[in-house]
C-alpha cells in the first residue's frame, strides 16, 4: 500500500505521497490549472534554482539561515540549477497568481530535497520549511521575473551562437557561388541579372543584423528586481540582503546582472521584455523570408525555378513517387510563424499588468522562452540540414539567363533602350535568344556579350557610362 503524508495550508489538509518532493501548494496548482498540458520551460526551472541558491547564500551569510539548513538547501538549489530536479516541477506552464504556483512548487521541491540530503524525510518542515527557509526574504514577484531574465539571457546566448554559425555558412555560400549569374526577380517576375553570391550575401547581412540585435538585447534583460519582494519596496527583506543578493546571483550564474534602480518600476512594468521579444520577431521575419526564398529557388525541379538543390531529407509524398519536398525551410517557417504568434500573446500579457504587479508572468515567460528556443533550433536546422550541403544548379541558371528578357537590362548601357526593345520584340517573334540576336545583328561580338553578362559586370555597382 502506498504511503502518504498529510500537509496543511490555508484551505485545509491534503494527503501527499510520502516520498514526493512536491507539497500541498503544488498539488492544488496541478488541480487548479489543467490548461496547456505543457510543463514549465526547463531554462526557467534551472534559473529558479540559481535564484534560490543566491537567496539562500545571502541569508546564510547574513546569519538568517543556520549552517545545518543552508548546506543541504544550497546543494538542492545546485541540483535544480543543473537540471536534476526538472521532473518534480509539475505545475502547468500557464497558471493564475503571477507565478506563485511555480514559486511554491520550487520552494517545496527544494525544501524536501534538502531534507533528504540532511537525512530527513520529505514533509519534515520543522527542520527545513518551504516558506520559512527556502522563500526567506523573497516573493514570487521578485524571484519569478528575475529567474525569467536569467533564463532568457542564457537562451539568448545560445541563439546568438547559432546565428553566428548560420551567418558563417551564408558568407561561405556567398563566396562559393559569386561566379554564378542568375535571374533577379521582382514581384516574382524576371527583372535583371544578379549572382547567386549576391543572393546569399543579402541573407548573410540580414542574419548579421539579427546577431547584433540579439547581442544588444541582453542589456535590457540584465536589470532585475530581486530584493524588491512584493511590489518593489523590499518589504520583509533586510536592506543588507537587498544589496547583496544580486551580487551572489552574479557569482552563481556568471551573468552581468544589475539590481534595478527603481525596483517598483521593475516589478510592475514588463516593457523590456516586449522590446527583447520584438528583436526576436525581426529574426523570425528574416528566417521566414530566407526559408521561403529557398522554397522558391528550389521549386520544380523540372517545372519550377530549380536554381538551387536542397539536400533531400525525406520522401515527400505518400501518393506521388519521387517527390522531395523542401521540408526544412517549411519547418523553419512554421517556427517563425509560431514566434510571431507568441509575440501577440506576450504583448497582450505585458499590457494587461495592473497597478503594482503583472499577474500574467507565466504566459510572458512561456511565450518569450519558447521564442528563444524555437529560433535557436530553427537557425540550427536551417544551417545544418538545408544550407550546409546546398548546391546550385549552374547549368539551369545559365539557361534561364540566356532565355530571359532579364538579360536585356544588362545590355542597355551599351546598346541603348531602342535597340534593346527591338531585341525583345525579335525574341518574341523568332524564339531566338538574346545572344543569338545581338551577335547576328552585329551589335556585339561574343567576347563583349560574355563580358557584359559576366558575374564581374553583374556585381559591379551601377553600369559603365556610355561614350558620347
C-alpha positions in Angstrom: 0.0 0.0 0.0 1.3 3.4 -1.0 2.3 5.6 2.0 1.1 9.2 2.3 1.9 12.2 4.5 -0.5 14.9 5.5 0.2 18.6 4.7 -1.8 21.7 5.6 -2.3 25.1 4.1 -4.8 28.0 4.5 -7.6 25.9 2.9 -7.2 22.7 4.9 -5.3 19.5 4.8 -4.4 17.1 1.9 -2.6 13.8 1.6 0.7 13.8 -0.4 2.6 10.7 -1.4 5.2 10.2 1.4 8.2 10.3 -0.9 7.0 13.1 -3.2 9.2 16.2 -3.3 6.3 18.4 -4.1 3.8 19.5 -1.4 0.3 20.8 -0.9 0.7 24.0 -2.8 1.9 22.2 -5.9 -1.0 19.7 -5.6 -3.6 22.4 -5.5 -2.0 24.2 -8.5 -2.0 20.9 -10.5 -5.6 20.5 -9.8 -6.5 24.2 -10.5 -4.6 24.7 -13.7 -5.1 21.8 -16.2 -4.6 24.2 -19.0 -1.9 23.9 -21.7 -0.6 20.5 -20.8 2.9 21.9 -21.2 5.5 21.9 -18.4 7.4 25.0 -17.4 10.3 25.7 -19.7 13.4 23.9 -18.3 15.5 27.0 -18.6 13.2 28.8 -16.2 13.4 25.9 -13.7 17.2 26.0 -13.8 17.3 29.7 -13.5 14.9 29.5 -10.5 17.4 27.1 -8.8 20.1 29.6 -9.3 18.0 32.5 -7.9 17.0 30.4 -4.8 20.7 29.5 -4.3 21.7 33.1 -4.4 18.9 34.0 -1.9 19.9 31.1 0.5 23.6 32.1 0.2 22.8 35.7 1.1 20.6 34.7 4.0 23.3 32.3 5.3 26.0 35.0 5.0 23.9 37.4 7.0 23.1 34.9 9.7 19.4 34.2 8.8 19.9 30.6 7.9 21.8 28.2 10.1 24.5 26.1 8.6 22.6 22.8 9.0 19.8 24.3 6.9 21.9 26.2 4.4 24.3 23.4 3.5 21.7 20.8 2.2 19.5 23.7 0.8 22.4 25.0 -1.3 23.1 21.5 -2.6 19.4 21.1 -3.6 19.4 24.5 -5.3 22.5 23.5 -7.2 20.8 20.3 -8.3 17.9 22.3 -9.6 20.1 24.7 -11.4 21.9 21.8 -13.0 18.6 20.3 -14.3 18.4 17.3 -11.9 15.1 18.2 -10.4 13.0 19.0 -13.5 10.8 16.0 -13.2 9.5 17.4 -9.8 8.2 20.7 -11.2 4.6 19.7 -12.0 2.7 22.9 -12.4 1.3 23.8 -15.8 3.2 26.5 -17.9 0.1 28.6 -17.6 -1.3 29.4 -14.2 -3.1 32.1 -12.2 -1.4 34.0 -9.5 1.6 35.8 -11.2 3.7 32.6 -11.0 3.1 31.9 -7.3 2.3 28.2 -8.1 5.7 27.8 -9.8 7.5 29.6 -6.9 5.8 27.3 -4.4 6.5 24.2 -6.4 10.1 25.2 -6.5 10.1 26.0 -2.7 8.6 22.7 -1.8 10.9 20.6 -4.1 14.0 22.4 -2.7 12.8 22.0 0.9 12.1 18.3 0.5 15.2 17.6 -1.4 17.2 19.4 1.2 15.5 17.3 3.9 16.6 14.2 2.0 20.1 15.4 1.8 20.0 16.2 5.5 18.9 12.7 6.3 15.3 13.6 7.0 12.0 12.6 5.4 10.1 14.8 2.9 7.5 16.8 4.8 9.5 17.3 7.9 9.2 21.0 7.6 10.1 21.7 11.2 13.7 21.2 10.1 13.6 22.9 6.6 10.5 24.8 5.6 9.5 25.8 2.0 8.5 29.3 3.2 10.3 30.0 6.4 13.7 28.9 4.9 13.6 28.4 1.1 11.5 31.5 0.5 13.0 33.7 3.2 13.1 37.4 2.3 11.6 36.7 -1.1 8.4 36.9 -3.1 7.1 35.4 -6.3 7.0 38.9 -7.6 10.8 39.4 -7.5 12.1 35.8 -7.9 9.9 34.9 -10.9 10.8 37.9 -13.0 14.5 37.6 -12.1 14.6 33.9 -12.9 12.8 34.7 -16.2 15.6 37.2 -17.1 18.3 34.8 -16.2 16.7 32.1 -18.3 16.2 34.5 -21.2 19.9 35.6 -21.2 21.1 32.1 -21.2 18.9 31.2 -24.1 19.8 34.4 -25.8 23.5 33.4 -25.8 22.5 30.0 -27.4 20.6 31.8 -30.1 23.4 34.2 -30.7 25.8 31.3 -31.2 23.5 29.6 -33.7 23.1 32.9 -35.6 26.9 33.2 -35.8 27.1 29.7 -37.3 24.3 30.4 -39.7 26.0 33.7 -40.7 29.3 31.9 -41.4 27.5 29.4 -43.7 25.8 32.1 -45.6 29.0 34.0 -46.1 30.7 30.8 -47.3 27.9 30.4 -49.9 28.2 34.0 -50.9 31.9 33.4 -51.8 31.3 29.9 -53.2 28.7 31.0 -55.7 29.9 34.5 -56.5 30.5 33.4 -60.1 27.0 32.1 -60.8 25.0 34.6 -62.8 21.2 34.2 -62.3 17.9 35.9 -62.9 17.0 38.5 -60.3 13.2 38.8 -59.8 10.9 41.5 -58.6 7.2 40.6 -57.8 8.1 37.1 -58.9 8.8 38.3 -62.5 12.1 38.3 -64.3 13.8 41.6 -63.7 17.6 42.0 -64.0 20.7 39.9 -63.7 22.3 39.2 -60.3 24.5 36.4 -58.9 23.8 33.6 -56.6 26.6 35.0 -54.4 24.8 38.3 -54.0 21.6 36.4 -53.1 23.3 34.7 -50.2 25.2 37.8 -49.3 22.0 39.6 -48.7 20.8 36.8 -46.5 24.1 37.0 -44.6 23.7 40.7 -44.0 20.2 40.2 -42.6 21.4 37.5 -40.2 24.4 39.6 -39.3 22.0 42.4 -38.1 19.9 39.8 -36.2 23.0 38.6 -34.4 23.9 42.1 -33.4 20.4 42.9 -32.3 20.1 39.7 -30.2 23.5 40.5 -28.6 22.4 44.0 -27.7 19.1 42.7 -26.2 21.0 41.3 -23.3 21.4 44.9 -22.0 17.6 45.1 -21.5 17.4 41.7 -19.7 20.3 42.3 -17.3 18.3 44.5 -15.0 16.5 42.5 -12.3 14.2 43.3 -9.4 15.5 40.6 -7.0 15.2 42.0 -3.4 12.1 44.1 -4.3 9.8 41.4 -2.8 6.1 42.0 -3.2 5.9 45.3 -5.1 9.4 46.6 -5.2 9.6 48.3 -1.8 11.6 45.4 -0.4 9.2 44.8 2.4 10.1 41.9 4.7 13.7 41.9 3.3 16.6 43.4 5.2 18.4 46.2 3.5 21.8 44.3 3.6 20.1 41.4 1.9 18.7 43.6 -0.9 22.2 45.0 -1.6 23.9 41.6 -1.6 21.6 39.1 -3.2 22.2 40.1 -6.8 25.9 40.0 -6.3 25.6 36.4 -5.2 23.4 35.6 -8.2 26.0 37.1 -10.5 28.6 34.9 -8.9 26.5 31.8 -9.4 25.4 32.5 -12.9 28.4 34.3 -14.3 26.0 36.9 -15.8 26.4 40.7 -15.5 23.1 41.3 -13.8 22.3 44.6 -12.2 19.7 45.4 -9.5 17.2 47.9 -10.9 17.5 51.4 -9.6 13.7 51.6 -9.3 12.5 48.3 -8.0 8.9 49.4 -8.1 9.2 50.1 -11.8 11.0 46.8 -12.5 8.3 44.9 -10.6 5.2 46.3 -12.3 6.4 47.0 -15.9 7.4 44.5 -18.5 8.2 46.7 -21.5 11.8 45.5 -21.5 10.5 42.0 -22.2 8.4 43.3 -25.1 11.4 45.1 -26.5 13.6 41.9 -26.3 10.8 39.8 -27.9 10.5 42.4 -30.6 14.1 41.8 -31.6 13.2 38.1 -31.8 10.4 39.0 -34.2 12.9 40.6 -36.5 14.9 37.4 -36.5 11.8 35.4 -37.2 10.9 37.6 -40.1 14.4 37.1 -41.7 14.4 33.3 -41.1 10.9 33.1 -42.7 11.9 35.2 -45.7 15.1 33.3 -46.3 13.3 29.9 -45.9 10.5 30.9 -48.3 13.1 32.1 -50.9 14.8 28.7 -50.6 11.5 27.0 -51.4 11.0 29.2 -54.5 14.6 28.8 -55.7 14.4 25.0 -55.4 10.9 24.7 -56.9 10.2 22.2 -59.6 12.6 20.7 -60.1 11.5 20.2 -63.7 8.7 22.7 -63.9 9.9 25.4 -61.5 12.9 27.7 -60.9 15.3 24.8 -60.0 18.2 27.2 -59.3 19.3 25.5 -56.1 19.2 21.9 -55.0 18.4 21.4 -51.3 19.6 18.3 -49.6 16.9 15.5 -49.8 15.8 14.8 -46.2 12.8 12.5 -46.6 10.3 11.2 -49.1 7.8 14.0 -50.0 4.6 12.2 -50.7 2.6 9.1 -49.9 1.0 9.1 -53.3 3.5 10.8 -55.6 6.6 8.7 -56.1 9.9 10.5 -56.4 8.7 13.8 -54.9 11.0 15.5 -52.5 9.7 18.5 -50.5 11.6 21.4 -49.0 10.7 20.2 -45.5 13.5 22.1 -43.6 12.6 25.5 -44.9 8.9 24.7 -44.3 9.6 23.7 -40.7 11.7 26.8 -40.1 8.8 29.0 -41.5 6.4 27.3 -39.1 8.7 28.0 -36.2 8.9 31.6 -37.3 5.1 31.9 -37.6 4.8 30.5 -34.0 7.3 33.1 -32.8 5.2 35.8 -34.4 2.1 34.4 -32.7 3.8 34.2 -29.4 4.6 37.9 -29.6 0.9 38.7 -29.7 0.4 36.6 -26.6 3.3 38.3 -24.9 2.3 41.8 -25.8 -1.2 41.3 -24.5 0.1 39.8 -21.3 2.6 42.6 -20.7 -0.1 45.2 -21.4 -2.5 43.6 -19.0 -0.5 44.3 -15.9 -2.4 46.3 -13.3 -1.0 48.8 -10.8 1.9 47.4 -8.9 2.1 43.9 -10.5 1.7 42.0 -13.7 -0.3 38.9 -12.9 0.4 37.3 -16.3 4.1 36.5 -15.8 3.6 32.8 -16.5 2.3 33.5 -20.0 5.0 36.1 -20.6 7.7 33.5 -19.6 6.1 30.8 -21.7 6.0 32.9 -24.8 9.4 34.6 -24.5 11.4 31.5 -23.6 9.7 29.4 -26.3 10.6 32.1 -28.8 14.2 31.9 -27.9 14.2 28.1 -28.1 12.3 28.0 -31.4 14.6 30.5 -33.1 17.7 28.7 -31.8 16.5 25.3 -33.1 15.2 26.8 -36.4 18.5 28.5 -37.1 20.4 25.3 -36.3 18.3 23.0 -38.6 18.3 25.6 -41.4 22.0 25.8 -41.3 22.9 22.1 -40.8 20.0 20.4 -42.7 19.5 22.8 -45.6 22.3 25.3 -46.2 25.5 23.3 -45.4 25.1 20.9 -48.3 23.1 23.2 -50.6 24.1 23.0 -54.3 23.5 25.4 -57.1 22.2 24.2 -60.5 24.6 26.3 -62.5 23.5 24.9 -65.9 19.9 25.8 -65.3 20.8 29.3 -64.0 22.8 29.8 -67.2 20.0 28.5 -69.4 17.5 30.8 -67.7 19.7 33.8 -68.1 20.2 33.1 -71.8 16.4 32.8 -72.4 15.1 35.6 -70.2 14.4 39.2 -71.0 16.1 40.0 -67.7 19.4 39.8 -69.6 18.4 42.8 -71.8 18.8 45.3 -68.9 22.5 44.3 -68.7 22.9 45.5 -72.3 21.0 48.8 -72.2 24.1 50.7 -71.1 26.0 49.6 -74.3 23.2 49.4 -76.9 20.6 51.8 -75.7 16.9 51.4 -74.9 15.7 51.4 -78.6 17.9 48.6 -79.8 17.2 46.5 -76.7 13.5 47.0 -77.3 14.0 45.6 -80.8 15.8 42.6 -79.4 12.9 41.9 -77.1 10.4 42.1 -79.9 12.5 39.8 -82.1 12.9 37.3 -79.2 9.1 37.0 -79.0 8.7 36.7 -82.8 11.5 34.2 -83.5 12.2 32.4 -80.3 15.9 33.3 -80.6 18.0 34.0 -77.6 19.3 37.5 -76.8 22.9 36.2 -77.5 21.9 35.0 -81.0 20.1 38.2 -81.9 22.7 40.8 -80.8 25.6 38.8 -82.4 23.7 38.1 -85.7 22.8 41.8 -85.9 26.5 42.7 -85.4 25.7 44.9 -82.4 28.0 42.9 -80.1 30.6 40.2 -80.6 30.8 37.0 -78.5 33.5 38.3 -76.2 31.8 41.6 -75.4 28.4 39.9 -74.8 30.1 37.5 -72.4 31.8 40.4 -70.6 28.6 42.4 -70.2 26.7 39.4 -68.8 29.6 38.1 -66.6 29.5 37.9 -62.8 32.0 40.7 -62.6 29.8 43.0 -64.7 26.6 42.0 -62.8 28.3 42.6 -59.4 29.7 46.0 -60.5 28.0 48.9 -58.8 26.0 50.8 -61.4 26.7 50.5 -65.1 29.5 51.8 -67.3 28.9 55.3 -68.8 28.2 55.3 -72.5 30.7 57.2 -74.6 29.3 60.2 -76.5 
